[in-house]
Structures are given as C-alpha cells and as structure tokens.
Amino acid sequence: MDEEEATEEDLLEESDEQPIESQESEYEQASEAEQTDRPMEDVMSKMLFKPEYSLCEPPPIDFDFELLMSFHHFCSSTQFTLPSPGINAMESYWQAKVLPLALSRPWMMSGLLAISDFHVVALADDESVVKSYSERAMRFFAGFLAGRRAASLPVRGTLRDPEDKDEERRVGGQIMCVLRCAHWALMKPMLGCQRSTSFTSFPFNLQNFHASLRSFTLVERNGSDGTPEEVFARASQIFRRRDQSEVLGESEKDIALLGRLDKLPSRMSNVFGRPDNLRDVMATLAAIATLVEHYSVIFTLDMGLPPVNAVWHSMVQWLSKVPENFKHMVSRHEPAALVVVAFWVSALVSRAEQCGYWFLQGLAHKLQLEISGRLRETEGALSLIDDLFYKNPHGSTIR
C-alpha cells in the first residue's frame, strides 16, 4: 500500500547578493530642488527611473497579471481552506511555513499557484472561467511535477542542511496531496487520450488515494497507537460511553455509526464465515478499533462541532495507524478490509468533504462506487455497508 517515493537529494541554493546602491545623492537632489527653481518631477524621475525615462514616459514594465491574480487569490483565500499537518497546527501554517519556502523554489510556487487556480475552478459557475483556470492549473501542476522531479535528482558537489531537505520533502508531499485530490475531484478525464502522462499514469482509485493522503505528512507514517490490547480497550470505553451521548453533546448520527461499528465484527463473521487466517482477523479488528477512536475524536472535542483540521487529521491518521497487515489486505482487495474502508469513507472522508475541503468534492462517492463494485463479487458483502449512505455530486442518495 505504501507508495514508494523517490529520494530527494539536496540542490545547492545559489544566491548572489547584489550590493544595494546608496540613494543618498538622489535624496540630496530632491532636497536641493526645494530650494531651487528646478521642477520637482525632474528630480523624482531620476530617483524612480533610469536616466533615460521620465515621469511623462514611464518604463515598460511587463507584469504577468494572471500569475499575480493567482498568487493574490492563494494568499487572500485559498490558504485558509487548506489543512495543516497535526491536529493542533497553526492556522497560518501555509503562510508562515510554506510560502517562505516557495518564494525560493519556483517548482513549489508553481504548486501553490496550481492549488489557487483549482480553488477558483471549484468555486466558479461560469464555464469560461472554469475552462481558463483549469488550463492554467494544469500548466502550473505540470511545472510542479517536473520541478519536483528535477529537485529530487542528485547534483554533484552540492551541500545543504539536512533539515532543509526534510522540510522541502514534507511540504512537497503536502502540496502533491492537495493537487492530486483537486485534480481527481475537478478535472474530467480526457476522452480518447492514449498517451501516458504524469496525470493519466496516476488515476483515481482507492490505493492511489491512500498513497496521496499518506504523503501529506510524512511524520505520520510511524507505528500504531499502542498494542492491540490498548487499542481495543480504548474502543471499548468509547462504546460504553454511548449511553452518555446527551451529556457529551454527541449527535444521533454519530452515535448510530458507532453502533454499527460495534456490531460490525459479528456481522462480518456471519457473512464471511469462520476465518482461516487469525492474523488477518486481528488486523481487521485493530483497524475497526482504531477507526472508532479516530472517529470519536472529531465529535467529542470541545463538546461541539469538530475543528475542521481535526477531521482531516483523523482521516489521514487512521491510514498510518492501522496494522501493516491490514494495509496489505486492502491492496489485495480482501472483502473484510474493504468493508472497514467503506466505514472509514463514511465516517471521515465524507465528513471532511462536508467540512469544506473543496479538493475532496465527490471523492467519497467515487470510493463508494469502487468498493461496492469489488464487494459485489462476494455474496452478502454488500449487506454490510447497505446502511452507509453517500451523496453523489448531483445530490441524490446512493448506496
């Protein structure tokens, strides 16, 4: 299940500092102009422009206003809609941590501009706006992919701080995750396109979606939340707490899903029969218990609506906390594992989409279709998820 990522070697950051010329003489000229009959605009033109230009004939400055518009939209709007690594991460993470890195790495800036343009596409109703911004987003996305690939190649004789390298890899993974999801959610497949590209070679499916989410925060790849016994004990406490739902302010829908998770192991046993592999059974039970714990976090924090970032964090964390054997079961499309993943989609992916993560639009629905299609091959398997409802992009309910 884990996506193999290329090792990104450090590149030498070359910065030739240019001496700042003193403007003292120009300011002296401006001061002298106040005491003479020389027109002030002549002095100011020398201060502001090169000698061959005057205020009447300004220099030809060629701004890329479309690029500036994308950058402005990212800074003023898009950055506030993006998740941060960690449940308690700063709200200004993208401005305080990511932008400074991107200002010295053109490929990373291309990624941010692509996210900005994808955000405009998600908000736009005008077809012409959707078309133009989609094309720009794809150009920036291609630039990000090419630049990130080049930045990962070793360069002879280069030395850089290992911490800078790790930070670049982390941020690059976060940008890649958002871009992949936005591309899957917003871009229509290119019909009749036979040529393999960086986009068509990584299509949307359950395994690629998992790999993209795990790349969001590399440090969240480590281990589980304790021994299986500890995980089971915490899940049991959460189940026992359901009787206090009114005290905790938990919604009826949240409690109902916890109830279905509580009964899921016995229901799976009735459908799949006596399991042959005890290791797979323990991995599945641990994955269910871990899901119970991560799901309960999002509606018990502050006894009210969960912080948006807590929903994202729980969704991503579950993937890194399930046993390795369970990940292998998912990659083999084992029915028992797919059923648990379907509950994860309902509990956390769908909730994250509802919380406003625009780059997840419709992805829960697509995952449901893939999982349902695979479970149809196993008799009775669909009955285990027939009470999980999803909203498709057109608003009708499917299951």
Buried (B, 14 or more C-beta within 10 A) or exposed (E): BBEEBEEBEBBEEEEEEEEEEEEEEBEEBBEEBEEEEEEEEEBBBBEEBEEEBBEEEEEEEEEEEEEEBBBEBBBEEBBEBBBBBBBEBEEEBBBEBBBEBBEEBEBBBBBBBBBBBBBBBBBBEEEEEBEBBBEBBBBBBBBBBEBBEEBBEEEEEEEBEEEEBEBBBBBBBBBBBBBBBBBBBBBEEEEEEEEEEEBEEBEBEBBBBBBBBBBBBBEBEEEBBEEBEEBBEBBEEBBEBBEEBEEBEBEEEBBEBBEBBBEBBEBBEEBBEEBEEEEBBBBBBBBBBBBBBBBBBBBBBEEEBBBBBBBBBBBBBBBBBBBEBBBBBBBEBBBBBBBBBBBBBBBBBBBBBEBEBBBBBBBBBBBBEBBBEBBEEBEBBBEBBEEBEBBBEEEEEEE
